[in-house]
Amino acid sequence: MYRRALSHRLQDRLAEPRGFMQIVIGPRQTGKTTAIKQALDASGIPYHYVDADRFRGVPATQIAIEWDEGRALARREGKAILFIDEVHKIEDWAGAVKALWDEDTWNDIPLVVVLSGSSTLLLHKGLSDSLKGRFELLRSSHWTLAEMGDAFGYDLQRFLVRGGYPGAARLQEDDRWAAYMSDSIIEATIAKDVLQLEAVRKPALMRRLFELGATYSGQELSYRKILGQLDDKGNTDTIAHYLDLLSGAGMLTGLQKHSAKKLEARRSSPRFMVYDTSLMTATWRDEVGRLLDDPSWYGRLAESAVGAYLLGRSKAEGFEVRWWREGDKEVDFVLKRQDSLVAIEVKSGGVKDLAGLDAFKGLYPTARTLVVGSTATPLEAFLRGEVPLFE
């Protein structure tokens, strides 16, 4: 079975002396549990596995019961691992985990702890406060072209249409693919990873927002136009909040405009961007057959693939993904890491006006520029991770 780099990194950390909890976060169906199990099996260390889905709505005292199982195993074997999958589904889990972890630290109990959960939603529920200084994060992003190619034989065109969900790969040639994406990925993520964890006053509005954003991935829409498209009398704060929740679940985000003025950047209209192109193509359904033949549709698909790839790398590598426009001059993506800037234009065929890159370079002379889809930077090579982002 194919092993991601994530699994190997976790295995290396499990071999170290107990120091930090290892917490694996990432969107639904990106292979978190599989990667963790592979690391646990390869480590050779005895482990106790807990599926927190079984304890949804159960008090956090259940964690102490499972934790004692892990402690008993650690005492017998000299070292053991406790793995709690989808821990955020247990109410008030963070406080319970903190108390138990600190007890083990005080009593020198050699129990290594691995937790998993759904991206920013997990962070919001306790990591940033209760567990400060006690954990390291490992991120499970959507699979890249290189990974889908190695594991399932995807080429560039197949990847652009079918994306980076490993569970959907077996259905890539089947009419059931769109139904799987809709039911097992999109609806399951909204219903189980967002609505059950956050207070959402208008679930139907959130679903419509996702459909709209996925359809318009790669395009800018003002909040006024978004509300008009949604036929809703809500306010922009509600839309921005729902977009943050969808982003935390690894589905859809609104890229902010790059500006030297932070207030201006926050007020800018969002540019919709999916975290995986399959979230875009699954909403198009009957149009999928023409995606690769129609230059304008293919351009949107290629740009969304680049955006999704950059979003997947941004958190782990510590950079921001934005876009830029001044007047009629525009740049598809701007990456910012500390004082370093990279401006990226996506060229999906033919000659594309690069006046936006030239204008951006004029304002930021030290910025690096890339034209993805050019002879120097082919789209496939970029999506395979063969092109460095920062010099």
C-alpha positions as CSV (number, residue, x, y, z in Angstrom):
1,M,0.0,0.0,0.0
2,Y,1.2,3.5,-0.9
3,R,2.7,5.5,2.0
4,R,2.7,9.3,2.0
5,A,5.6,11.3,3.3
6,L,3.3,12.3,6.2
7,S,3.3,8.7,7.4
8,H,7.1,8.4,7.4
9,R,7.5,11.7,9.3
10,L,5.1,10.5,12.0
11,Q,7.0,7.2,12.2
12,D,10.2,9.1,12.8
13,R,8.6,11.1,15.6
14,L,7.2,8.1,17.3
15,A,10.7,6.6,17.6
16,E,11.8,9.7,19.6
17,P,11.5,9.8,23.4
18,R,8.2,11.1,24.6
19,G,8.2,14.9,24.3
20,F,5.1,16.2,22.5
21,M,1.7,14.9,21.4
22,Q,1.6,14.4,17.7
23,I,-1.6,15.8,16.2
24,V,-2.5,15.1,12.6
25,I,-5.0,17.5,11.0
26,G,-6.5,17.7,7.6
27,P,-9.7,17.5,5.5
28,R,-12.0,14.5,5.5
29,Q,-11.0,11.6,3.3
30,T,-7.4,12.7,2.7
31,G,-6.0,9.5,4.4
32,K,-5.2,10.7,7.9
33,T,-6.2,7.5,9.6
34,T,-4.5,5.3,7.0
35,A,-1.2,7.3,7.2
36,I,-1.3,7.1,11.0
37,K,-2.0,3.4,11.1
38,Q,0.9,2.7,8.7
39,A,3.2,4.7,10.9
40,L,2.0,2.9,14.0
41,D,2.4,-0.6,12.4
42,A,5.9,0.3,11.1
43,S,7.0,1.7,14.4
44,G,6.8,-1.7,16.1
45,I,5.5,0.0,19.3
46,P,2.4,-1.4,20.9
47,Y,-0.6,0.9,20.6
48,H,-4.2,1.4,21.8
49,Y,-6.6,2.7,19.1
50,V,-9.7,4.8,19.9
51,D,-12.3,5.8,17.4
52,A,-13.8,9.0,18.9
53,D,-16.8,8.8,16.5
54,R,-18.2,6.2,18.8
55,F,-18.2,8.7,21.7
56,R,-19.9,11.6,20.0
57,G,-21.9,13.4,22.7
58,V,-20.3,11.4,25.4
59,P,-18.6,13.3,28.3
60,A,-14.9,13.8,28.1
61,T,-14.5,11.4,31.1
62,Q,-14.5,8.6,28.4
63,I,-11.1,9.9,27.3
64,A,-9.8,9.0,30.8
65,I,-11.0,5.5,30.5
66,E,-9.3,5.0,27.2
67,W,-6.2,6.8,28.4
68,D,-5.9,4.3,31.3
69,E,-5.9,1.5,28.7
70,G,-2.9,3.1,27.1
71,R,-1.2,3.7,30.4
72,A,-1.5,0.0,31.3
73,L,-0.1,-1.0,28.0
74,A,2.8,1.4,28.4
75,R,3.6,0.0,31.9
76,R,3.6,-3.5,30.6
77,E,5.6,-2.9,27.5
78,G,8.0,-0.1,28.6
79,K,6.5,2.2,25.9
80,A,3.2,2.5,24.1
81,I,1.1,4.7,21.9
82,L,-2.4,6.0,22.4
83,F,-4.1,7.0,19.1
84,I,-7.4,8.9,19.4
85,D,-8.9,9.3,15.9
86,E,-11.2,12.4,15.3
87,V,-10.8,13.5,18.9
88,H,-12.6,16.8,18.3
89,K,-15.9,14.9,18.2
90,I,-15.7,14.4,22.0
91,E,-17.1,17.3,23.9
92,D,-14.5,19.3,26.0
93,W,-11.8,17.0,24.9
94,A,-8.9,19.5,25.1
95,G,-9.2,20.1,28.9
96,A,-9.3,16.3,29.5
97,V,-6.3,15.6,27.3
98,K,-4.3,18.4,28.9
99,A,-4.9,17.1,32.4
100,L,-4.1,13.5,31.5
101,W,-1.0,14.4,29.5
102,D,0.4,16.5,32.4
103,E,-0.2,13.7,34.8
104,D,1.8,11.4,32.6
105,T,4.6,13.9,32.4
106,W,4.7,14.3,36.2
107,N,4.7,10.5,36.7
108,D,7.1,9.7,33.9
109,I,4.7,7.4,32.1
110,P,6.1,6.4,28.7
111,L,2.8,6.9,26.8
112,V,3.1,8.6,23.4
113,V,-0.1,10.2,22.2
114,V,-1.3,10.7,18.7
115,L,-4.5,12.6,18.0
116,S,-6.3,13.3,14.7
117,G,-9.0,15.8,13.7
118,S,-10.4,18.0,11.0
119,S,-8.0,20.9,10.3
120,T,-8.7,24.4,11.7
121,L,-11.9,23.1,13.3
122,L,-9.8,21.0,15.6
123,L,-7.5,24.0,16.4
124,H,-10.5,26.1,17.2
125,K,-11.7,23.6,19.7
126,G,-8.8,23.6,22.0
127,L,-5.3,23.3,20.6
128,S,-4.5,27.0,20.6
129,D,-5.5,27.5,24.3
130,S,-5.5,24.3,26.5
131,L,-2.6,22.5,24.8
132,K,-0.1,25.2,24.2
133,G,3.5,24.0,24.2
134,R,2.4,20.3,24.4
135,F,2.0,19.3,20.7
136,E,3.4,19.3,17.2
137,L,1.2,19.4,14.1
138,L,1.4,17.2,11.0
139,R,-0.9,18.3,8.2
140,S,-2.7,15.9,5.9
141,S,-3.5,17.9,2.7
142,H,-5.2,16.8,-0.4
143,W,-3.0,14.5,-2.5
144,T,-0.7,16.1,-5.1
145,L,-0.3,15.1,-8.7
146,A,2.9,13.3,-7.8
147,E,1.1,11.2,-5.1
148,M,-1.9,10.4,-7.2
149,G,0.3,9.5,-10.1
150,D,2.5,7.2,-8.0
151,A,-0.4,5.6,-6.2
152,F,-3.1,5.4,-8.9
153,G,-1.5,6.2,-12.2
154,Y,-3.1,9.7,-12.7
155,D,-1.7,11.8,-15.5
156,L,-2.1,15.6,-15.5
157,Q,-5.5,15.7,-17.2
158,R,-7.0,13.0,-15.0
159,F,-5.7,14.8,-11.9
160,L,-7.2,18.1,-13.1
161,V,-10.7,16.6,-13.4
162,R,-10.6,14.0,-10.6
163,G,-8.4,15.7,-8.1
164,G,-6.6,14.4,-5.0
165,Y,-9.0,12.3,-3.0
166,P,-7.6,8.8,-2.8
167,G,-10.9,7.2,-1.9
168,A,-12.5,8.4,-5.1
169,A,-9.7,6.9,-7.3
170,R,-11.4,3.6,-7.7
171,L,-14.4,5.4,-9.2
172,Q,-12.4,7.6,-11.6
173,E,-13.8,5.9,-14.7
174,D,-17.3,5.3,-13.2
175,D,-20.5,7.3,-13.3
176,R,-20.7,6.9,-9.6
177,W,-17.7,9.3,-9.1
178,A,-19.8,12.5,-8.9
179,A,-22.3,10.9,-6.5
180,Y,-19.4,9.8,-4.3
181,M,-18.0,13.2,-4.2
182,S,-21.3,14.8,-3.5
183,D,-22.4,12.4,-0.8
184,S,-19.2,11.1,0.9
185,I,-17.1,14.2,0.6
186,I,-19.0,17.5,0.1
187,E,-22.2,16.8,2.1
188,A,-20.4,14.7,4.7
189,T,-17.9,17.4,5.4
190,I,-20.5,20.1,5.7
191,A,-22.9,18.0,7.8
192,K,-20.4,16.3,10.0
193,D,-17.3,18.5,10.2
194,V,-18.9,21.9,10.2
195,L,-22.6,21.9,11.2
196,Q,-22.1,19.5,14.1
197,L,-19.2,21.5,15.5
198,E,-20.2,25.1,14.9
199,A,-23.4,27.1,15.4
200,V,-24.6,27.8,11.8
201,R,-27.9,29.7,11.7
202,K,-28.5,29.1,8.0
203,P,-27.2,25.7,6.9
204,A,-28.8,26.0,3.5
205,L,-27.0,29.3,2.9
206,M,-23.7,27.7,3.7
207,R,-24.4,24.9,1.2
208,R,-25.3,27.4,-1.5
209,L,-22.2,29.4,-0.7
210,F,-20.1,26.3,-1.3
211,E,-21.8,25.5,-4.6
212,L,-21.4,29.1,-5.8
213,G,-17.8,29.3,-4.7
214,A,-16.8,26.0,-6.3
215,T,-18.5,27.0,-9.5
216,Y,-16.7,30.4,-9.6
217,S,-13.3,29.1,-8.3
218,G,-10.5,31.3,-9.5
219,Q,-12.8,34.3,-9.8
220,E,-13.4,37.4,-7.7
221,L,-16.9,38.2,-6.5
222,S,-17.9,41.2,-4.4
223,Y,-19.8,40.4,-1.2
224,R,-22.8,42.3,-2.7
225,K,-22.7,40.0,-5.8
226,I,-22.4,36.9,-3.6
227,L,-25.5,37.9,-1.6
228,G,-27.3,38.6,-4.9
229,Q,-26.4,35.2,-6.3
230,L,-27.5,33.5,-3.1
231,D,-30.9,35.3,-3.0
232,D,-30.3,36.0,0.7
233,K,-30.8,39.0,2.8
234,G,-27.9,38.1,5.1
235,N,-24.9,40.4,5.7
236,T,-21.3,40.2,4.6
237,D,-20.1,39.2,8.0
238,T,-22.2,36.0,7.9
239,I,-20.9,35.2,4.4
240,A,-17.3,35.8,5.6
241,H,-17.8,33.6,8.7
242,Y,-19.3,30.8,6.6
243,L,-16.4,31.0,4.2
244,D,-13.9,30.8,7.1
245,L,-15.7,27.6,8.3
246,L,-15.6,26.1,4.8
247,S,-11.9,27.0,4.6
248,G,-11.2,25.4,8.0
249,A,-12.8,22.2,6.6
250,G,-10.5,22.2,3.6
251,M,-13.2,22.9,1.0
252,L,-13.3,26.5,-0.2
253,T,-11.6,29.7,0.7
254,G,-11.7,33.3,-0.3
255,L,-8.3,34.6,-1.2
256,Q,-7.7,38.1,-0.1
257,K,-6.1,40.8,-2.2
258,H,-2.4,41.5,-1.6
259,S,-1.9,45.1,-0.4
260,A,0.7,46.9,1.6
261,K,-2.2,48.2,3.6
262,K,-3.6,45.5,5.9
263,L,-7.0,47.2,6.3
264,E,-7.5,47.4,2.5
265,A,-6.6,43.7,2.2
266,R,-9.2,42.7,4.7
267,R,-11.9,44.8,3.0
268,S,-11.2,43.4,-0.5
269,S,-13.6,41.2,-2.3
270,P,-12.6,37.5,-2.0
271,R,-11.4,35.4,-4.9
272,F,-13.0,32.0,-4.5
273,M,-10.6,29.0,-4.5
274,V,-11.3,25.4,-3.9
275,Y,-8.8,23.2,-2.0
276,D,-9.1,20.5,-4.6
277,T,-10.2,20.7,-8.2
278,S,-12.6,17.7,-7.7
279,L,-14.7,19.9,-5.5
280,M,-15.1,22.2,-8.5
281,T,-15.7,19.6,-11.2
282,A,-18.1,17.6,-9.0
283,T,-20.4,20.6,-9.0
284,W,-20.3,20.9,-12.8
285,R,-21.6,17.4,-13.4
286,D,-22.8,17.4,-17.1
287,E,-20.1,19.9,-18.1
288,V,-17.1,17.6,-17.0
289,G,-16.8,16.2,-20.5
290,R,-16.0,19.5,-22.1
291,L,-13.6,20.8,-19.4
292,L,-10.4,19.8,-21.1
293,D,-11.5,20.9,-24.6
294,D,-12.9,24.3,-23.9
295,P,-9.9,26.7,-23.5
296,S,-11.7,29.1,-21.1
297,W,-13.0,26.2,-18.8
298,Y,-9.6,24.5,-19.0
299,G,-7.9,27.8,-17.9
300,R,-10.2,28.0,-14.8
301,L,-9.4,24.4,-14.0
302,A,-5.6,24.9,-14.4
303,E,-5.7,28.1,-12.3
304,S,-7.7,26.3,-9.5
305,A,-5.3,23.4,-9.6
306,V,-2.4,25.8,-9.0
307,G,-4.3,27.6,-6.3
308,A,-5.2,24.3,-4.5
309,Y,-1.6,23.2,-4.7
310,L,-0.4,26.4,-3.1
311,L,-3.0,26.3,-0.4
312,G,-2.0,22.7,0.4
313,R,1.6,23.8,0.9
314,S,1.0,27.2,2.6
315,K,0.2,26.1,6.2
316,A,3.0,23.6,6.5
317,E,5.6,25.9,4.9
318,G,4.5,29.2,6.5
319,F,3.5,31.4,3.7
320,E,0.3,33.3,2.7
321,V,-1.6,32.9,-0.6
322,R,-3.2,36.0,-2.0
323,W,-3.9,37.7,-5.4
324,W,-3.3,41.2,-6.7
325,R,-4.9,43.8,-8.9
326,E,-4.3,47.5,-9.5
327,G,-6.6,49.1,-12.1
328,D,-6.6,46.7,-15.1
329,K,-3.4,45.0,-14.1
330,E,-3.8,41.6,-12.2
331,V,-1.7,38.7,-10.9
332,D,-3.3,35.3,-10.2
333,F,-1.4,34.5,-7.0
334,V,1.0,36.3,-4.7
335,L,2.9,34.3,-2.1
336,K,4.2,36.1,1.0
337,R,6.7,34.6,3.5
338,Q,8.1,37.1,5.9
339,D,9.8,39.7,3.5
340,S,9.8,37.4,0.5
341,L,7.2,37.8,-2.3
342,V,6.5,35.5,-5.3
343,A,4.1,36.6,-8.0
344,I,2.6,33.7,-10.1
345,E,0.6,33.9,-13.3
346,V,-1.0,30.8,-14.7
347,K,-0.9,30.4,-18.5
348,S,-3.0,27.5,-19.7
349,G,-2.5,27.9,-23.5
350,G,-1.8,30.5,-26.1
351,V,-0.2,33.8,-25.3
352,K,-1.2,35.5,-22.1
353,D,-0.8,39.1,-21.3
354,L,1.9,39.4,-18.6
355,A,1.4,43.1,-18.0
356,G,0.2,42.3,-14.5
357,L,3.5,40.6,-13.6
358,D,5.4,43.5,-15.0
359,A,3.3,46.0,-13.0
360,F,3.7,44.0,-9.8
361,K,7.5,43.8,-10.4
362,G,7.6,47.5,-10.8
363,L,6.0,48.0,-7.4
364,Y,8.0,45.2,-5.7
365,P,11.4,45.0,-7.5
366,T,12.7,42.2,-5.3
367,A,9.7,39.9,-5.9
368,R,10.2,36.6,-7.8
369,T,7.9,36.0,-10.8
370,L,6.8,32.7,-12.2
371,V,4.6,31.9,-15.3
372,V,3.1,28.5,-14.7
373,G,2.3,26.8,-18.0
374,S,5.2,28.4,-19.8
375,T,8.1,26.5,-21.3
376,A,10.3,27.4,-18.4
377,T,7.7,26.3,-15.8
378,P,5.4,23.6,-17.2
379,L,2.1,23.1,-15.4
380,E,2.7,19.4,-14.8
381,A,6.2,20.0,-13.3
382,F,4.8,22.7,-11.1
383,L,2.0,20.6,-9.7
384,R,4.5,17.7,-9.2
385,G,6.5,19.9,-6.8
386,E,9.5,20.1,-9.1
387,V,9.6,23.9,-9.1
388,P,10.8,25.8,-6.0
389,L,8.5,28.5,-4.9
390,F,11.0,30.7,-3.0
391,E,14.6,31.4,-4.0
